[in-house]
Amino acid sequence: MEVGSSNSSGQLSGLVVDTRRKHREELEQLEKMDNGISLLQRIKNKLLHHLLSSSLDVLRFLNNVDSKPDPLLPQTTGAVNSTWDQWFERPKEAKRCGCFIL
């Protein structure tokens, strides 16, 4: 506690400053901050839990989709028409190829 200066008669001439009030206010502010931090941590944990469960659901879905063939695409084991291969392979004779890419 801080006390002002005293005069010759022994009476206090200054005001008494209560530092305990200031400390109580700071303690209340710290408690509010702690409550806010714990609330944010609980929210973060809930979001992480939700994100983890969602990612597992997506992973299961992708595994399920990947394991089944696409019903809209025909299933072929090889080339349907072997003449189409000529368009996707390099020519057998290098001299025959007269194309130049600029």
N, C-alpha and C positions, 0 to 999 in steps of 0.2 A: 504494500500500500504506500502510495506516495503522499507525503504530507507537505503542505506549504510552509513557509518560514513563520516562526513565531516572533511576536514582539516582546518587549521587556516585561509585560504583565503575564506572559505565559499563554496567551490566547493565540489560536491559530488565525493567521491573517489570510491564508490561501484556501483554496477548495481541496477537499480530500478526493483524490482520483481513485475510483474503484477499479483496479485492474482485473478483479475477478469477473466483472461483467464482460469485459472485453474477451477474456479467456472463454467464458461460457458461450459467447456469440461465435467465436472461432470454432469451438467444439461442436456447436449446432451445425455450422457450415460443413465441417468435416463429416459429421454424421449424414447430412444430406448428400454429400458427394459419395460416401460409402454406399448409401442406399441406391443412388443412381448407378454406380458401378456394378453393384450386384444385380440390379434390374437388367442392365445391358448385357451382363454375362449370361443371365438366364435366357434372354432373348436370343443371344448368339448361339447358345447350346441348342435351343429349340430349332433354330434355322439350320444348324449343322446336321442335326438329327433328321430333319425333313429332307435336306439336300442329299444325305447319304441314302435314305430309303428311296428317294426318287431316282438316284443314280443306279441303285440296284434294280429297280423296276425297269429302267431303260435298258440296262445290260441284259436282263432276262428277256425282254422283248426282242432286242437285237439278236440274241442267240436263237430265239424261237423263229424269227423271220429268216435268219441265215440258214437254218437247218432244213427249211422247206424250199423246194424249187418254185420258181415263179410260174404261176399257171398261165400267164399271158405269153410266155416265151416258149417256143418249141424246143423240145429236148433232142439234141443231135449228138452223136458220138464222134462224128467226123465231118468232113466237108460234104455237103449235099451235092454240090456240083464241082468236080475237080477242076473245071476250066476257070473257075473264079480265082483259083490260087495264083494264076499267072499275073493277076493285077496286084497281088500283095507280096510277091516274092521278087527277089532280084533276078535278072535274066541269067540263064545258064552260061551264056557266052558274053564275056565282058566287051568284046569288039562290037557286038551287035547293038549295044546300048548307045544311042546317039543323043541322049537327052543331057542337057547341061542346066544346072540350077545356078542362076545368077544371084 
